[in-house]
Amino acid sequence: MCLNSSHSEPPSLGASGVASAMRLARFFALLCMLIVPCAAHAALICNPAGMNKVLDAGTISIPVNAAPGTTITTHAPESFQFNCHYDPKYQPKFATDNTLYADFSTNAARAPGFNNVYATDVPGLGVRYTFNSSQCNAHGAVLTNNSLRLSCPMRGFFNEPLYAYLSVTWSLVVTGPIASGATTLSKAPTVSLGFTTSANNGYWNQPPLYTGSASGSLALATCSVDQPNVSVDLPTIEARALAQGVGAVAGPVPFSLSLTCVGGGTAFITITDGVDPANRGTTLGASKDSTARGVGVQLLDPAGKLIAYGPDSNAPGNPGQWKVGAAPQGTLKIPLTARYVRTADVSAGSVRALATFTMSFQ
């Protein structure tokens, strides 16, 4: 519409002129209502997924004399998702900005001396929760002083699906003395969740991330390893030393594992083939950098009996596990012997094998 004024005098309005002006005012008001979105009052609706998790700690061995603050284990990140959209009842067809606030909290007691580790039902053992989410600008955010708020910007049209992805990592932390022997973990801090938005259109409690239930068997180690890496040098032998055929042995070398113990419980050990962890036989596999062929390495226990290898586990009754004896107050030495064994036709070269050991205190 174009209004053209050729003189400075105001137009004379009769009754019909007044009515026309009023209609023009209504037209402008309607036009303003059509072009101004009410974004500030848009209803952002969000629902979480992946909730109600249980802490499954499995079998955890706690090092002897572990100091408060020692992290025993860190679980793999667990995934959660926020599924959001703008409600079309409140939101016109315009792109809208809003922020979802995700509030995490726990009413569990904080461990003495910590502001981000919370007590479990095992005295001296606590849990720390760490959050990561690129959509919510969280990078290693820790649940501290019982609460954590994440801010997740959400921009979109009505009924357009919007997502925020979250991962949570929990760690078991020593917070004080832990009684000797195995302990069952059955309760952990509940982590609750609540939603609100920057539009201040309410607060909604959601299902918890973690229910407070837990499972796990914790064993307090009574010994610590004095020398984590033990190197055994077998002698150089001639091929004819194994001339008797497959199964012939040569070059035995005694060595020992040394541990320092605080006493209490019975020590068991499992030795695992470091080259082939699935090996359940009595001959260690040769590493890839070995150049000799037809030769392996065997280990013998203190009684001179061949050791069969098992999986890397401290669970009671683990395959290949054998009894060392009572854990003393002081040094525990486990005498072993390594030797060559012929496995096929022999060709000269070097032989290298690798083994690890896992202690279990029962």
N, C-alpha and C positions, 0 to 999 in steps of 0.2 A: 504494500500500500504506500502511496506517495501523497503527502500533504503539501500543497503548493500555496504559499501566501504571497499575494502581489501587493499587499498594503499592510500597514502596521495596525489597523484597527482590528480588534477581536471580532470574530463572527458573531452575529446575533442569533441566539438559540431560542426557539419557541419550544413548545411541548415535544414536538417530534425531534427537535435537535437534542434535547435532554435525553430522550430515549435512545437515540443513536450513540451518544457518548457513553451511556451506561452499557450498551451492548459491546462497544469497543473496549471498555474496561474489563468486562467479563472475558472477552477474547484474549486479551493480554494475560489475565490471570490464569486462564486455562493453558495457554502456551507455556507459561512459566512452570506450571505443574507437570507438563509433559516432558520438559527438557531437563529438569533437575532431579537426579536420582536420590533416593533416601538411603544411601549406602551406610550411613552411620548406624542405622537400626536394622541392618540385615541379620538374619538368624543363621548362624553357622552351626550346623549339626554334625557331631563327630561321634563315632563309635570305635572302641579299641578292639583289636584282634590279637590272639596269642596269649591271653591272660591266664591266671590261675596256675602258675607254674610251681613245681615242687623242687627244692634243692636236693639234687642227687649227688652226694659226695663220693659214693663208692667206697673203696678201701683206701684210707689215707694214713701213711706212716709219718708220725711227728718226730723230728730229729731230737736226739737226747739234748737236754739243757737248752732247748730253743728259747731265745730271748724274746720278751714281749715286743711285738711289732714284726716278728718273722712271718712272712707269707708262706703258708704251707702248700697251698695249691691255688691255682687260678683257673676257673672253669671257662670253657669255650663260650664266646658271646652267644646270648640267646635273643631271638628276634621277636619284636612286637610291631604292630602297625596301627596307625590311626586312619580310619576311613571317614572322610568328611564331605559335606556338600552344603550349599546354600539353599535354604528352604524357599521354594517358589511362592509360598503364601505371603512372604515378607519381602522378597527380593525381586525387583524388576529386572528386565533383561539388559543389565549393564554389568561390566566387569567390576568386581568389588574387592577391596582389600580389607582383611580382618586378621586378627592374630589369635590363635588358639594358645591358651596357657594351660600346660599340663603340670599339675602339682603332684609330686611324689612325696610320700611321708611314711614314717614308721613310728609306732609308739613303743618300740623295744628300747630297753635301757642301753645307753651308750656304755661301752667298756671303760673302766677307770683309766684315765689318762689319754683317751682317744675321743675325738669329736666326729669321726666318720667310720667307726667300727662298732658293731652292735652285737650284744650278747646272744649266744645260742644256749641250748640246754646242757651243753658240755662246759663246765666251769673252766675258764682259761682259754676258750676258743670263741672267736667272734667272726662276723661277716662284714665285708665292705662291698658296696654296690657302686659300679662305675657305669656311666651312661654316655652313649655316642649317637648322634643323629645329625646328618648334614642339613636336613630340612629344618631342624629346630636349633641349629647353631650350637650344638653340644659336642665338645671334643674332650673326652676324659673328664666329664663332670661327675663329681662324687656326691652321693647323698650325705650331706654334712649337717650336724646339729638337728637330725631327724627330718629334714625336709630338703626339697630341691624343686625349683620351678624352671621349666623349659618353655621358651617362647617360639611358637611355630607359625610364621607368616603364611596366610592362606589367601590366594588371589584366584578368582574364577567367576564363572557365570552360574546362574541358578541351576541346580540339579547336575552340574558338571562334577564328576568324581574328583576329589582331591585327596592326596595321600601324604602321610609323614611316616617315615620308617625309623625305628629305634632299635638299638641293640644294647643289652645290659650284660655286663660281666661281673660275676661275683667271685670274691676271693675269701678263703679261710685264713684267718690271722690269729697267731698266738697272742693272747692278751694277759696271760699270767700262768702260774704253775698248773700243769695238767697231771692228774693222778696217773700212776703207772698202770699199764694194762689196757686192754681194748675197751672202748666206750662207744655206745650207740648214739648216733646223732639222729634225733627225731623232731626237733623243733628249731626253727630259724626265724629271724625277724620277718614279720609280714610287711610287704611294701604296698601301700594303698595308692590309689590314683583318683584325682578329681579334675574336672574340666571347667574352665570359664573362658570368656573371650574378651577382647578389647572393647566390644560393644556393650559389655556389662549387662547381658541379657540372661543372667542366671548362673547358677553353679550346680554341676552335676557330678555326683559321686559315681565312680565306675567300679567294675570288678577289680580285685587286687592283681598286681603283677605277680607277686609271690604270696601264696596262701599262708605261709608260716609253717607248713609241713616240710619235713626234711627226711632224708634217709642217708645212712652211711655208717661205716664201721671204722673207727679211728684207733690206731694202735700206737702207743707211745714207745718209740725205740728206746732200748736201754743201753745201746752201744753206738758209738760213732766211729767211722773209718779213719784210721790214722794216715793212711796213704791211699788216696783215691785211685791212683794209676800205678800199677805194679808191672814192671817190665821183666820178662823172663828170657834170658838169652840161652838158647839151646846150642850145644856144641856143633862144630862142623864135623860131619861124618862122611864116609865114603859110601857109595851106593851098595857095595858088597856087604855092608853091615845089615842090610835088609834083604839079603839074598835068599833067605829061607822062604820067601813068598809073601802073599797077601796076609796081613795080620802080624808080620814080624815087627818087633819094636826095637828102638835103640835110643841112646843119648838121654837117659833120664836126668832131670835137674830138679832138685827140691827147692821149694820157695814157700812163702807163707803170707797169709792175709793177717793184718794186725788191726785190732779194734780196741777202743777204750770204752769201758762199761761202767755203769753206776750200780750194777747188781740188780738181781731180780729177774725172774722169767727164764724161759729156755730159748736158746738161740737156734734157729733153723736157717739154712741157706739154699738158694737155688742159683745154679750157674747157667747162663744163657749164651748160646753161640752168637757172637756179635756180627758174624758174617751172614749167618742164616738163622734168624731167631726161631724159625719153625723146626729146626733140627731137634729131634728127640733121641738121637743116637748117642754114641760114646766117642765119636771122632769129630773134632772141630773142622769146619770147612776152611780151606785155604783162601786167603784174600785175593783180590784180583791182581795185586801187584806181586804175587808169588810167581816165580819162574820155574820152580821144580814141579814135576808131575808125578802123580802116583804116591804122594806122601802127605799125611795129615798129622794132626797133633792130638794127643789124648791127655786128659787130666785124671789124676788118682786122688782119692780122699785120704785122710790120715791113716786109715787102715789098709791102704794100698789097693782099694777097690776102684774099678773104673767108674767115673762119674758120668751119669746120663744127664743130658741137658734139658732144660725146661723153659717155660715162658717167664718173662720178666714180671714177676708178681710176688707179693708178700702174703698172699692169701693162704691160710692154713690148708695143708694138703695139696699145695700146688704141684703139678707134675714135675718130677725131677728134684723136688725139695727133700733135703735130708737133715737130720738132727746133728747139730754141732755139740750141744751140751748146755749146761747151766751158764748163764751170763754172770761172770764174776764181778767183784768190786775191783776194778783195775783193768789190766791188759788181757785181752783174749786173742790168742794166736791160733790160726787155723792152718796147720801144715798141709801142703799139697805137693804134688809132683807133676811135672810136664815131661812128655817124651814124644819121639817120632813114632809113627806107625805107617806101615806100607798099606796102601789101598788099591794099587794097580801096578802096571809096569812103571818102573822108576826111571826118570830122566833127571839129570843134575840141574841144580839151580837153588834158589832161595825159597824158604817157606815162611809164611807169616800168617798167624791166626789171631783172632780176637775173641775175648770172652768177657762178659760182665757178670756181676753177682748181686743178688738181692737178699737182704737179711729180713727175717721175720722173727718177732719175739712173741712167744705165746705162753 
